[in-house]
């Protein structure tokens, strides 16, 4: 007897069986047909009731989460080209949605949906609002388009919304200020336009507000000063943001990162920033800020990064900055700073970058800078510095032995002292700076007669001596040649 091994070929097999029977005896032709019709009826009129591999999810029969939540997930899958996701394990294949890639459930509800950098493309469907117990929505680094969805404001249990690095645009819905449980709002590197809604000042639990790299305009809302739990405020690279830093931000006592760089921010740097003692990062660079650097900034015990470059700051560099014992980056270039470089900066033993180029600094280079055992980048170019180069800059500082014992490598990699008024002999100790990858001493009045040092400098740029004429490079001359080794 003919056997049918696979259910998906059963219909064809039955036809063959009936055909074989009909060829044996004419009398059996009708019984064979009857046999076929009986089995066909038992199968419900076809093969559609038979289980098949890769069957679609049936939200009505799955039991893990409410049907509306299951349908919301499938709507997301359909709207964002789920078949082409990087990882779509389980989606629209099984009746266990809590096991699908990126889905996490607690107590019979979807609580977390994390599909970062997963090639989601399309518009977020309104059905997502049916995930009423969702707490964490993370869809960063995809190709989601359209406008910022209003329905997010109805998902009252959300504690995190992370949609950064998507081409979502349009204005930011003011109704997001109703999300009383929201702790993190990350909308950086998108295409959001318009002003920052003052309603965001109602998000009393908010800890991180990150909206850098958008097209936000207007001024900084004073209402954000109500966010007493805020640890990160990142509004940088919004070229149309303007105005000054509101004094209400002095209430942000838990702030760790203040990043409002690359805007049209103007006015003075508030002295009260020095009272935000939990600050670790201050990035106010590439703005239009004026006035002096407040000495109160030296009161920040945990500060690691201070970037105030590319502004219109004037006055002296406060010696109080030498008290910032945890500072790793001090970047003040492209301002109008005057006076001398404070010797107190030599106390910044953790400093890795010191960039003071393109100011109007005068006086001598402090020998105390030679104490900076971790310094990798020192750029003092394009100022009015005079005197000679301190030999301490090339000496091994006394702290190096202790730092080496902890596994910290002391190595100056970039040194730029060009376009100043430095005079005298280049310290012979420079020949020991074997870790340098970029060295520029051009456009000064420096000399050397030490053969070892001349060989060292010549290996980096044979023409270095031709640029020891002082002054500044003329527009008609070739670009000044840095002494570079790669």
N, C-alpha and C positions, 0 to 999 in steps of 0.2 A: 504494500500500500504506500502511496506517495505521502511523505511527511512534510509539514510546513514548519520550518525551524524558527522563523522570525515572524513576529506578529505584524510587522509593517508590510509583509509580502503575502499575508493570509488571503486577501481577496483574490490576488492572481492565482494563488495555489488552489483555491477552491474552484476557480474557473477551469483550471487544468484538470482537476480531479473529476469534475462533471463531464468534461470533454472526453476523458479516457473511458469513463463509464459508458458514455453514449456510443462509443465505437465498438464495444464488446457485443452488445445485444440490443436490437431495436427496442425490446421490451423494457430495457432498463433506462431508456432515455428520459422518460418522465420521472422515474424515481430519483435519478441523479439531479435533475433540475429541482425536484422537491427538496432534496437534501441541501442543495446550495441555498435555496430560498429560506429554509428553516434556520440555518446558521447565520445568514445575513440578518434575519429578524432578531435573533438572539443577541446580536452585536449592536442592536439599536438602530438598524438601518444603515450602518456604515462603520468606519473605523475611528471616528472622531473621539469616541469615548476611551480608546486605548491610551495608556500613558506613553508619552514620548520623551526622549532625552532632550533637555533644554526647554522644557515647557515654561511658559510665562508665569510670573507670580500671580496668584489669585488672592487679592487683598481681602475678599469676602470670606475666604476659608482659613487664612493664616490666623494664628491665635496669639502672637507675641505682643502686638501693639494694636491700638484702635485702627479700624479700617481707614478712617480719615487720615491718619498719620502715614499709613502704608501708601495710600493714594498720593499723598503729598510727595513722598520720596520718588514714586514712579513719575510724577509730573516733573520733578527736577531732572530725572534721568532723561525723559523725553525732550524737555526743553533745552537741554545743554549737550545734546549729541552724545548721550551716554555710551553708545556703541563704540565711540572713539576715545573714551577716557583712557588715561594711562593705566589705571587699575579700576576695573568695574566688577571685581569678584563678587558673585552672588546676586548682583543687581538684576532684577527682572528675570531671575532664573530659579530662585528658591522661595519657599514660603516661610523663610526665617530671616526677615529683614534686619533683625538685630545682629546678624552675623555678616551682613554686607560690609564691604570695605568702607571705612570711614564713619560707620554708624555705631553709636554706643547707646545702649538702653539701660534704664534703671527703673524698677518698679512698674514695668509694663508700658513705658513711654520712651520715646526718643529724647535723650538728654544732650547728645553731642553729635555734631555733624562736621567732620573735618575732612575736607577734600582739597587741601592745598596743592597747587602745582600739579593738577590732575587733568589738564586739558579740557575743562568745562568751557563750552562755547555757546553763547546765546543769552537770552534774557531770563532772569530769575522769575519763576512762575508764582502767581499770587497764592497758589495752593500751599506754599511753604508756611503761610500764616497758620495753617492747621496743626503745625508742630507746636502746640500750645505749651508744652513743658520743656521746650528746647532751651538750654542754657548756654551752649557754646556753638557758635556758627563761625566756621573758619573755612573760607573759600579763596584764600590768597593765591596770587600768581597764576590766574587762569585767564580766560578770554571772555569774561562776562561783560555784556554790553547793556545799553539802554540807560535809563536814569536810576538814581538811587531809589529803591523801592520804598514807598510809603508804608507798605504793610508791615515792615519790620517794627514799626512803632506800636503795633498791636501785640507783639510777642513779649508779654510782660515779664516772663521769667528769664529773658536773655541777660546773661552776665558778661558775655564776650561777643563782640561783632568784629570779625577780622576779614576784611574784603580787600586789603591792600593789593596793589599791582594788578588791577583789572581796569579795562577801559570804561568803567561805569562813570557816568557824568551827571550833569544837571545840578540843581541846587541841593543842599543838604536839608532834608525834611526837618522842620522845627519840631515836629511831633516826636522826634527821637528823645527830646527832653522829658518825655513821659516814662521812659524806661528806668524806673526807680531802682532796679537791681543791677543796672549796667556798671561793670567795673573796668572794662576795656573797650575802647573804640579805636580801631586801627583802620584808617582809610587812606593811607599814604600811597603816593604814586598812582593816582587815579586822574579823573578829569572833572572833578567837582568844581562848580562855579558858584559865584555869589558870595554873600557874607557868611560869617560864622554865626549861627543862630544863638541869640542870647539865652534861649531856652536850655541850652546845654549846661548852663549854670545851675540847673536844678538837679543834676545827676550827682546826688550827694555821696554815692558810693564809688564814683569813678576814680580809678587809679592811674589809668594810662589814656591819654588823648593824643593820637598820632594822626596828623593829616598833612604831612609834608608832601611836596611835589604835586600840588594841585593847581587850580586857578582861582583860589580864594581871593576875595577882594574886601575892601572896607578896612575897618580898624579892629583891633583886638578888643573883644567885649569885656568890660569890667566885671561882668557877672561871672566869668570864669574864676575870679578870685574867691568865689564861694565854695570851690571844690577842695575842701580841706584835706581830703584823702589823696589828692593827686600826687603821683610820684614822677610821671613823665608828661611833659608838655612839649610836643614837637609840631611846630607849625611852619617849619622852614621851607624854603624854595617855593613860596607863593609870591610871585613877583609883584602882585598888585595889592598885597597887604601893606598898610601904611599906618601912620600915627605913631604914638609912643607906647611904652609899656605901662599899662594902668597901675596906679599905686595900690589897687585892691589886691594885686598879685603878691603883695607882702604877706598876705594871709596864707599862702601856700607853704606852710611850714614843713610839710612832708616831701617837698619836691626834691627829686634827685637829678633830674635832667631838664634844663631850660634851653630849648633849641628853637630859636626863631631867626635862623640865618637865611640869607638870600631873599630878603623882602625889601620894601621901601621904608622900613622902620626908621624913625628919626627921634630926635631928642636925646637927652642925656641918659647914660647908664645909671639907673637908680642906685643910690647908696644902700637902700634897704635890702638889696640882693645879698649883702654881706651878713644879713640876719637869718638867711635861709640855710641853716647850718648843716642840713643833710645834702646839700648840693654836691654832685659829683662832676657834672658837665655843665659848662656855660658856653653856648655857641650862639653868639650874636654877630657873627661875621657877615660880610657882604651886605651891609645895610647902609644907612645914611646917618648913623649916630654921631653925635657931636659931644663936645665937652671933654672932660678929663676922665681918666680911669679912677674910680673911687678907691681910696686906700682901704675902705671897709671890706673889699673883696679878699683881703688878706686874712679875714676872720673865718674862712671856710675850711674846717679841719680835714674834710674828706674829699676836697676838690681834686680831680684828676686831670681834667681838660678845661683849658680856658682859651677860647678862640674868639678874638675881637678884631681880627684883621679885616682889611678892606672897608674901613669906615672913614670918618673925618675927625678922629679923636686927636686931641691936642694935649699939651702939657707933658709932665714927666712920667716915667714909669715908676709907680709907687714902690719904694723899698719894702713896704709891708708885704708885697707879694712873696718876698723871700721866706715868709712864715708858712707857706703852703707846702708842708712836708710831704704830702702825697701826690703832688702835681707831677704829671708825666709829659704834658704838652702845654707850652706857653707860646701862643701864636698871635703876634701883634703887628704883623707886617702891613704895609700899605696904609699907613695913617700919616699923621703930621706930628708925631711925638718928638719932643725935644729933650734937651738935657743929656746927662750921661747914663750909661747902663749901670744900675745899682749893683754894687758888689754883693749885696744880700742875696742876689739870685744864685750865688755860689752855694747857698745852703739848700738848694732844691736837689737833694741827693738822688731823688727818683726821676729826675727830669730826663726825657729821651729826645724831645724836640724843643729847640729854642729858635724861633723865627722872628727876627726884628727888622728884616730888610725893608728898604724903601720907606724910611722915615727921615728925620732930620737930627738924628742922635749925634752927639759930639763927645769929645773927651777920649779917654783911653779904654781899651778893652780890659775889663777887670781880670786880673790874674786868678781871682777866685773861681772863675768859670772852669779852670782846670781841675777843680774838685768834683766835677759832675761825671762820676764814674760810668753812668749808664747813658750818657749823651750819645746819640747816633747822628743827629742833624743839628748843626750850628750854622745859621745863616744871618750874618750881620751886614750883608752887602748893601750898596747904594745908600750910604749914610755919609756922615762927615767925621768919621772916627779918625783919630790921629794917634801919635805915639807909635811904638813898635808892637809887634806881635808878641804877647807874653809867652815865654818858653813853657809855662805851665800848661798851655793848651795841648802840648804834645807829650807832656810828662804823664807817667802812670800815677794817678792820684793815690793818696794814702788809704782811701777806703776800698781800693780795688781788691786788695788781698782778702778783706772780709767778705766783699760781695762775691768773689770767686769761690769762696768756701761754701756759699749758698747756691752755687750753680749759675750765677748771673754773669753773663759775658760782657766785659767792658770793651766797647769798640766804636770809635767815631768813624762813621761811614761817609758823611757829607759835610764838608767845611767850605763855606763861601764867605770870603772877606773882601770880595772885589768891589771896585768903585767906591773907594774911601780915600783917605789921605794918610795911610799908614806909611811909616818910614823905617829905615834901618834894615838890619840883616834879618833874613828869615831864620828862625831858630833851627840849628842843626838837628834838633830832636825830631823835626818833622820827618826825617828819613826813617824813623821807627814806626810811623803810622801806616803800617802795612795793610790795615783793614779799610783804608779809605777807598771809596769807589768814585767819589766826586770831590775834587779839590780845585777851587778857583781863588787865586790871589791877584788876578789881573787888575789893571788900572789903579795902581798904588805907586809908591816910591820905594819898593823893596829891592834888596840885592842879596846876593850870597856869593861867597868865595869858597865855600866848603865843597870839595869835589864829590863827596858822597851825596850831599844834598842836591847838587846840580844834576847828578846822574838820576836821582830819584825824581826830581821835577821834570827832567828831560824825557824820562820814560813816559810821563803823563802827557806832556805837550812840549815838543821841542821849541816852540815859538813863545813860551811863556815870558821870556825876558823882554820881548819886543813890546809887551803891554805894560811895562813898568815906567809909564810916563806921567802918571797921575791924571787927574781930570776925569772926564766921562767919555764913553765911546761916542764918536760923532756919527750923525745919521749917514754921512757919505762913506764912512769906513765900513769894513766888513764887521759882522757881528763879533763881539769880543770872544776870544776863544777860551772857554773854560778848560782847566786842566782836568781831564776826565780819563779815568781808566775803567774799562768794563770787564 
